[in-house]
Amino acid sequence: MCIRDRSEEQELLRQTAKGFANNELKNDVIYRDQNKIWPTEHIKKMSELGFLGMMANPKWNGGGMDTISYAIAMEEISAVDASAGVIMSVNNSLVCYLIEYFGNDFQKEKYLSQLSTGRKLGAFSLSEPQSGSDASNMITTAVKDGDSYILNGTKNWVTNGINSDVVLVFALTTKGIGHKGISCFIVEKGSPGFECGKAEDKLGIRASDTCELYFDNVKVSSKNLIRKEGEGFKIALATLDGGRIGIAAQALGIAKASLDATLVYSKEREQFGKPISSNQAIQFKIADMAMEIEAARLLTWKAAWLKDNKQNFSSLASMAKVYASEVAMRASTQCVQVHGGYGFIQETGVERLMRDAKITQIYEGTSEIQRVVIARSLLK
């Protein structure tokens, strides 16, 4: 099989995603970014198009698509609006995936069937203020109380935290045994004692919401425990492997948009009586962008293909995320450079690409952590 070629269905999906992004998402993308406006109507349309539960089993109202198809759609959406891309990524590859592969039928029927259609939106809540890359350094607790658990603690950097309906929360059910004491719960918004903090004022992906979550004696039914006590950290790591493919695809979209903008501007902008695209210095930048984007896409698709074929994809997912995110950062920086002063103002939109690219090197595991994962897999 050649993973370079798209099937007819995948090409139709790409065209659908691209059409929606260019015809609808693009219209007010700069305004939403400047004013931190959640794309409410656009998310509804993404739901209608089936973009919020693409890989979930049709039994649970999902699209039943493969991971490569998901990566293709993520790239096209993120090329226009990386904020919409991350909202889509969290619901698909973190929330829907976790409940489908680790939840029971009761949890799938009650939550996944709603999340995969977009009638409800999910969030994934692992990080805490003191933990950073050491995600197992957790102090949020879940204490058994009859047929319920009582949650107390604070989570941070929660994407979709404010606008979600359902949150996957990781908490300690047993203290003193490290990651082996972490469990995973499905927690509904509106539960007494469950509060959201303010939306963070971020460098990039500003139209998505990121916040802290506060749990003050929040009562959660034991039916909402995913699998057994102590399995939460293992579940989180397995889920994040797939999430990194989504972030790699998001980074690809940003890089692709940077190249496209550079091509258009360099052919239109004239200096010294000729288009700047005729200058070798500009041509080399364009060539480097194109080469790196193609390589990053193939690496991302290979990780997706391994996942779809039930092979070990953890290391490849880390490679894809590291490389694609670094390509996005380089491509967007060069895009701003080619645009010169016009690249430095918000009106053109290219500085947003550079701001959005940075987070892809940080969330769902920093580039440094990904290199640790890759090295450990090679040194086994």
C-alpha positions as CSV (number, residue, x, y, z in Angstrom):
1,M,0.0,0.0,0.0
2,C,1.2,3.5,-0.8
3,I,0.2,5.8,1.9
4,R,1.0,8.8,-0.3
5,D,-2.1,8.3,-2.4
6,R,-5.6,9.3,-1.2
7,S,-8.6,7.2,-1.9
8,E,-11.6,8.7,-3.8
9,E,-13.5,8.9,-0.4
10,Q,-10.5,10.7,1.2
11,E,-10.2,13.2,-1.6
12,L,-13.9,13.9,-1.4
13,L,-13.5,14.4,2.3
14,R,-10.5,16.7,1.7
15,Q,-12.5,18.8,-0.7
16,T,-15.5,19.0,1.7
17,A,-13.2,20.1,4.6
18,K,-11.4,22.6,2.4
19,G,-14.6,24.0,1.0
20,F,-16.1,24.5,4.5
21,A,-12.9,26.1,5.8
22,N,-12.5,28.5,2.9
23,N,-16.2,29.4,2.5
24,E,-17.2,29.7,6.1
25,L,-14.3,29.5,8.6
26,K,-12.2,32.0,6.8
27,N,-14.7,34.8,6.7
28,D,-14.1,36.2,10.2
29,V,-11.1,34.2,11.3
30,I,-8.9,37.3,12.0
31,Y,-11.7,39.0,14.0
32,R,-12.3,35.9,16.1
33,D,-8.6,35.6,16.8
34,Q,-8.3,39.2,17.8
35,N,-11.3,39.1,20.1
36,K,-11.1,35.6,21.5
37,I,-14.5,34.6,20.1
38,W,-15.5,31.0,20.3
39,P,-16.7,29.9,16.8
40,T,-20.2,28.7,17.9
41,E,-21.9,28.6,14.6
42,H,-18.9,27.1,12.8
43,I,-18.7,24.3,15.4
44,K,-22.4,23.5,14.8
45,K,-21.7,23.2,11.1
46,M,-18.7,21.0,11.7
47,S,-21.0,18.8,13.8
48,E,-23.4,18.6,10.8
49,L,-20.6,17.7,8.5
50,G,-19.5,14.9,10.8
51,F,-16.2,16.4,11.8
52,L,-16.5,16.0,15.5
53,G,-16.7,12.2,15.7
54,M,-15.0,11.1,12.6
55,M,-13.3,7.9,13.8
56,A,-16.0,6.8,16.3
57,N,-17.9,3.6,15.4
58,P,-21.2,4.2,13.6
59,K,-22.8,2.1,16.3
60,W,-22.3,5.1,18.5
61,N,-23.2,7.7,15.8
62,G,-19.6,8.2,14.6
63,G,-18.3,8.5,11.1
64,G,-16.3,5.2,11.2
65,M,-13.5,6.8,9.3
66,D,-9.8,5.8,9.5
67,T,-7.1,8.0,11.1
68,I,-5.6,9.1,7.8
69,S,-9.0,10.5,6.8
70,Y,-9.2,12.3,10.1
71,A,-5.6,13.8,9.6
72,I,-6.6,15.0,6.1
73,A,-9.6,16.8,7.4
74,M,-7.7,18.2,10.4
75,E,-5.0,19.6,8.0
76,E,-7.6,21.4,5.8
77,I,-9.5,22.9,8.8
78,S,-6.4,24.0,10.6
79,A,-4.9,25.6,7.4
80,V,-7.7,28.2,7.8
81,D,-8.3,28.2,11.5
82,A,-6.1,26.3,13.9
83,S,-8.5,27.3,16.8
84,A,-11.3,25.3,15.1
85,G,-8.7,22.6,14.5
86,V,-7.8,22.1,18.1
87,I,-11.5,22.1,19.2
88,M,-12.1,19.3,16.6
89,S,-8.9,17.4,17.6
90,V,-9.7,17.3,21.3
91,N,-13.3,16.0,20.8
92,N,-12.2,13.4,18.2
93,S,-8.8,12.0,19.2
94,L,-8.9,12.5,23.0
95,V,-12.5,12.4,24.2
96,C,-14.4,10.2,21.7
97,Y,-11.4,7.9,21.3
98,L,-10.9,7.4,25.1
99,I,-14.6,6.6,25.7
100,E,-14.9,4.3,22.8
101,Y,-11.7,2.2,23.5
102,F,-11.7,2.2,27.3
103,G,-15.3,2.9,28.3
104,N,-18.1,0.4,28.8
105,D,-21.4,0.2,26.8
106,F,-23.3,2.3,29.4
107,Q,-20.7,5.1,29.0
108,K,-20.7,4.8,25.2
109,E,-24.5,4.9,25.0
110,K,-24.8,7.9,27.4
111,Y,-21.8,10.0,26.3
112,L,-20.1,8.8,23.2
113,S,-23.3,8.7,21.1
114,Q,-23.8,12.4,21.9
115,L,-20.1,13.4,21.6
116,S,-19.6,11.8,18.2
117,T,-22.4,13.8,16.7
118,G,-21.4,17.1,18.3
119,R,-24.6,17.4,20.2
120,K,-22.3,17.5,23.2
121,L,-18.6,18.6,23.3
122,G,-15.9,17.1,25.3
123,A,-12.7,18.2,27.1
124,F,-9.7,16.3,28.4
125,S,-8.3,17.3,31.8
126,L,-5.0,15.8,32.8
127,S,-2.6,18.7,33.6
128,E,-2.4,20.5,36.9
129,P,-0.6,23.7,37.9
130,Q,2.2,21.9,39.7
131,S,2.7,19.1,37.2
132,G,3.8,20.4,33.8
133,S,5.4,17.6,31.8
134,D,5.3,15.4,34.8
135,A,1.7,14.6,34.4
136,S,1.7,11.9,37.1
137,N,2.6,14.5,39.8
138,M,-1.1,14.9,40.5
139,I,-2.9,16.1,43.7
140,T,-6.5,16.2,42.5
141,T,-8.3,13.4,44.4
142,A,-11.3,11.2,44.0
143,V,-12.4,9.6,47.3
144,K,-14.9,6.7,47.2
145,D,-18.1,7.5,49.0
146,G,-20.7,4.7,48.7
147,D,-21.7,4.4,45.0
148,S,-20.0,7.7,44.2
149,Y,-16.6,9.5,44.2
150,I,-15.9,12.9,45.7
151,L,-13.5,15.0,43.5
152,N,-11.4,17.8,44.9
153,G,-8.6,19.7,43.1
154,T,-7.7,22.0,40.2
155,K,-6.9,21.3,36.6
156,N,-5.3,23.7,34.1
157,W,-4.7,24.2,30.4
158,V,-8.0,22.5,29.6
159,T,-8.9,23.1,25.9
160,N,-12.7,23.3,25.4
161,G,-12.9,23.7,29.2
162,I,-15.5,26.5,29.2
163,N,-17.6,25.4,26.2
164,S,-17.6,21.6,26.8
165,D,-20.5,19.6,28.2
166,V,-18.5,16.6,29.4
167,V,-14.9,16.5,30.8
168,L,-12.6,13.5,31.2
169,V,-10.9,14.1,34.6
170,F,-7.9,12.3,35.9
171,A,-7.6,12.1,39.7
172,L,-5.9,10.1,42.5
173,T,-8.0,7.4,43.9
174,T,-5.0,6.0,45.9
175,K,-2.3,8.3,47.3
176,G,1.4,7.3,47.7
177,I,1.8,5.0,44.7
178,G,2.4,7.5,42.0
179,H,0.8,7.0,38.6
180,K,-0.6,3.6,39.7
181,G,-3.1,5.5,41.9
182,I,-4.6,7.6,39.0
183,S,-8.1,6.9,37.7
184,C,-10.2,8.5,35.0
185,F,-13.8,9.8,35.3
186,I,-16.4,11.3,33.1
187,V,-17.7,14.4,34.8
188,E,-20.7,16.4,33.5
189,K,-20.8,20.2,33.5
190,G,-23.3,21.6,35.9
191,S,-22.4,19.2,38.7
192,P,-22.5,21.0,42.1
193,G,-19.0,22.3,43.1
194,F,-17.6,22.1,39.5
195,E,-16.5,25.5,38.3
196,C,-14.6,26.9,35.3
197,G,-11.9,29.6,35.5
198,K,-11.6,32.5,33.1
199,A,-10.5,31.9,29.6
200,E,-6.7,32.3,29.3
201,D,-5.4,35.2,27.2
202,K,-3.2,33.1,24.9
203,L,-0.5,33.9,22.3
204,G,-2.2,31.8,19.7
205,I,-5.3,29.6,19.0
206,R,-7.1,32.5,20.6
207,A,-10.6,31.6,19.3
208,S,-10.5,28.3,21.3
209,D,-11.0,28.4,25.0
210,T,-8.4,27.2,27.6
211,C,-9.1,27.5,31.3
212,E,-8.6,26.1,34.7
213,L,-11.3,23.7,36.2
214,Y,-12.1,23.7,39.9
215,F,-13.5,20.7,41.8
216,D,-14.9,21.3,45.3
217,N,-16.5,18.2,46.7
218,V,-17.9,17.3,43.3
219,K,-20.0,14.1,43.4
220,V,-19.5,11.7,40.5
221,S,-21.3,8.4,40.1
222,S,-19.1,5.3,40.2
223,K,-20.7,4.4,36.8
224,N,-18.6,7.2,35.4
225,L,-15.3,5.6,36.4
226,I,-13.5,4.5,33.2
227,R,-12.4,0.9,33.6
228,K,-10.9,0.2,37.1
229,E,-9.2,2.4,39.7
230,G,-5.5,2.8,39.0
231,E,-5.8,2.5,35.2
232,G,-6.2,6.2,34.5
233,F,-2.6,7.1,33.7
234,K,-2.2,4.1,31.3
235,I,-5.4,5.2,29.6
236,A,-4.2,8.8,29.3
237,L,-0.9,7.9,27.7
238,A,-2.5,5.5,25.2
239,T,-5.0,8.2,24.3
240,L,-2.3,10.9,23.9
241,D,-0.5,8.8,21.4
242,G,-3.4,9.1,19.0
243,G,-3.9,12.8,20.0
244,R,-0.4,13.6,18.8
245,I,-1.4,12.5,15.2
246,G,-4.2,15.1,15.4
247,I,-1.8,17.8,16.5
248,A,0.7,16.9,13.8
249,A,-2.1,17.3,11.3
250,Q,-3.0,20.7,12.8
251,A,0.6,21.7,12.5
252,L,0.6,20.5,8.9
253,G,-2.3,22.8,8.2
254,I,-0.5,25.8,9.6
255,A,2.6,25.0,7.6
256,K,0.5,24.5,4.4
257,A,-1.2,27.9,4.9
258,S,2.2,29.5,5.4
259,L,3.5,28.1,2.1
260,D,0.3,29.0,0.2
261,A,0.5,32.6,1.5
262,T,4.1,32.9,0.7
263,L,3.5,31.7,-2.9
264,V,0.8,34.2,-3.5
265,Y,2.6,37.1,-2.0
266,S,6.0,36.4,-3.6
267,K,4.4,36.3,-7.0
268,E,2.5,39.5,-6.5
269,R,5.0,41.6,-4.6
270,E,7.5,43.5,-6.9
271,Q,10.8,44.9,-5.8
272,F,13.5,46.4,-8.1
273,G,11.1,45.9,-11.1
274,K,10.3,42.2,-10.7
275,P,8.4,39.8,-8.5
276,I,10.3,38.8,-5.4
277,S,9.6,35.2,-6.3
278,S,12.3,35.6,-9.0
279,N,15.0,36.0,-6.3
280,Q,16.9,32.8,-5.5
281,A,16.8,33.7,-1.8
282,I,12.9,33.6,-1.8
283,Q,12.9,30.5,-4.0
284,F,15.1,28.6,-1.6
285,K,12.7,29.4,1.3
286,I,9.7,28.2,-0.8
287,A,11.6,25.0,-1.7
288,D,12.5,24.3,1.9
289,M,8.9,24.8,3.0
290,A,7.5,22.5,0.3
291,M,10.0,19.7,1.0
292,E,9.5,19.8,4.8
293,I,5.7,19.9,4.5
294,E,5.7,16.9,2.2
295,A,8.0,14.9,4.6
296,A,5.9,15.9,7.6
297,R,2.7,14.8,5.9
298,L,4.1,11.4,5.0
299,L,5.4,10.9,8.6
300,T,2.0,11.9,10.0
301,W,0.1,9.6,7.6
302,K,2.5,6.7,8.4
303,A,1.7,7.1,12.1
304,A,-2.0,7.2,11.2
305,W,-1.7,4.1,9.0
306,L,0.1,2.1,11.8
307,K,-2.7,3.1,14.2
308,D,-5.4,2.0,11.8
309,N,-3.6,-1.3,11.2
310,K,-3.3,-1.9,14.9
311,Q,0.5,-1.7,14.9
312,N,2.6,0.0,17.5
313,F,2.5,3.7,16.5
314,S,3.6,5.5,19.7
315,S,7.1,6.4,18.5
316,L,5.9,7.4,15.0
317,A,3.2,9.6,16.5
318,S,5.8,11.4,18.6
319,M,8.1,11.7,15.5
320,A,5.2,13.1,13.5
321,K,4.2,15.7,16.2
322,V,7.8,16.9,16.8
323,Y,8.6,17.2,13.1
324,A,5.3,18.6,11.9
325,S,5.3,21.2,14.7
326,E,8.8,22.3,14.0
327,V,8.0,22.5,10.3
328,A,5.0,24.7,11.1
329,M,7.1,27.0,13.2
330,R,9.8,27.3,10.5
331,A,7.3,27.7,7.7
332,S,5.2,30.4,9.5
333,T,8.3,32.3,10.5
334,Q,9.7,32.3,7.0
335,C,6.2,33.3,5.7
336,V,6.3,36.4,8.0
337,Q,9.9,37.1,6.8
338,V,8.9,37.0,3.1
339,H,6.0,39.3,3.8
340,G,8.3,41.8,5.5
341,G,6.5,44.6,7.3
342,Y,3.1,43.4,6.0
343,G,3.8,40.1,7.7
344,F,4.1,41.9,11.0
345,I,0.6,43.4,11.1
346,Q,-2.6,41.5,12.0
347,E,-4.5,42.6,8.9
348,T,-2.7,40.2,6.5
349,G,-3.2,37.2,8.9
350,V,0.2,35.6,8.5
351,E,1.5,36.6,11.9
352,R,-1.4,34.6,13.3
353,L,0.1,31.5,11.7
354,M,3.3,32.0,13.5
355,R,1.5,32.5,16.8
356,D,-0.7,29.5,16.3
357,A,2.3,27.3,15.3
358,K,4.1,27.7,18.6
359,I,1.5,25.8,20.7
360,T,1.9,22.7,18.5
361,Q,5.4,22.3,20.0
362,I,4.0,22.5,23.5
363,Y,0.6,20.9,24.1
364,E,-0.1,17.1,24.3
365,G,3.5,16.7,25.2
366,T,6.3,19.1,24.4
367,S,8.9,18.5,21.7
368,E,11.4,17.6,24.4
369,I,9.1,15.0,25.9
370,Q,8.4,13.5,22.5
371,R,12.2,13.1,21.9
372,V,12.4,11.2,25.2
373,V,9.6,8.9,24.0
374,I,11.4,8.4,20.6
375,A,14.8,7.7,22.2
376,R,13.4,5.3,24.8
377,S,11.7,3.3,22.0
378,L,15.0,3.0,20.2
379,L,17.0,2.1,23.2
380,K,14.8,-0.8,24.4
